[in-house]
Amino acid sequence: MQIIDWLNEITFKNEARFADVNYARNMYSKCIDGFLQQGITTVSYYGSLHGEATKVLADLCLEKGQRALIGKCNMDRNGAPFYEDKSAVQSLTATEDLVKHIRKVDPHFALIRPIITPRFAICCSEDLLHGLGQLANQNEDVPIQTHFNEARSEIDFTMSLFPQFSNEVDLYQHFGLLDHRSILAHCTHMTSYEIAKLKELDCGVAHCPISNTTVGGGFMVAPIREFLRQGIKVGLGTDSGGGFSSSILDAMRQAFIVSNAGEMLSQGANPSLTVDECFYLATLGGARVCGLSDKIGNFAVGKEFDAQLIRTIDLPYSSASTVIEDDDSERIIFEKFLMSGDDRNITDVWVKGRQVKMT
């Protein structure tokens, strides 16, 4: 199913249910619990377009101890008749209200932070994009996220709506939505000009290899090797709504597989990712993209304690991970976990020193 069809036939009608705050609280609570069980300590959330439901998401993250960037999705056109912001003004007002709410409940952004979230340009009027750019300018400590150059059909539709621009980089930059705070999901179809601009503007890329090979529109292989070669910030995303898993371990494995395809398609010009590089994308790479590398991403002295305790032997229950042998080195055990482990091996999880999972 193509991305636009998938949104219209599946996604919008499910997101519309979050108008019911009680439904939102139940679903978001289960979502956060499930992520923490999988050891996902930090998330950049695309909430629904409902301001009150997104406040609930923020409150739940704070309550349950998950580090999160939390965005109210902005979309005032090309959604569904039952699922659009009523106007650019209404969308902006709800976003401003969310920013104020999070500043109130977590004044220093110690754990949660708002993130400005235009769904993508297709769903945003020029007035809305302009207003979001102004909001970003007024809140320099608030990041920005959007879907970017995800599929050819999406790019073509975007350019038909904004004929004054020849590419998405120039479009988003014009509205003040591209800078060092920007998290751009996907970035699968990129020209050399666009790659150079992302480097110049210090934008970050959220590589989502699972959804890029699940949602229709062709086998989409983002040029991750070239991004890394150019020094562009890259982290891993699950984009679980469009894929088959919310596990960051699965995202690592798929990134490795997709990069093998990229090496083949480039006839060796873009070597596949190594295991170490995939692990970096899931940890410090993601922290850099989220603007949090001064706090998390590795165990450097002075950083906050976001961690998992991994058990590969003597588990009190069965696990699908590869058997550990007596003569396995630490390196081999590490690679076996990355390639075959799952949440059953993750027995304990901490976020900012607080234990959020205990087996």
Secondary structure, 3 states (H helix, E strand, C coil): CEHHHHHHHHHHHHHHHHHCHHHHHHHHHHHHHHHHHCCCCEEEEECCCCHHHHHHHHHHHHHHCCEEEEECEECCCCCECCECCCCHHHHHHHHHHHHHHHHHHCCCCCCEEECEEECCHHHCCHHHHHHHHHHHHHCCCCCEEEEECCCHHHHHHHHHHCCCCCCHHHHHHHCCCCCCCEEEEECCCCCHHHHHHHHHHCCEEEECHHHHCCCECCCCCCCHHHHHHCCCEEEECCCHHHCCCCCHHHHHHHHHHHHHHHHHHCCCCCCCCCHHHHHHHHCHHHHHHCCCCCCCCCCCCCCCCCEEEECCCCCCCCCCCCCCCCCCCHHHHHHHHHHHCCHHHEEEEEECCEEEEEC
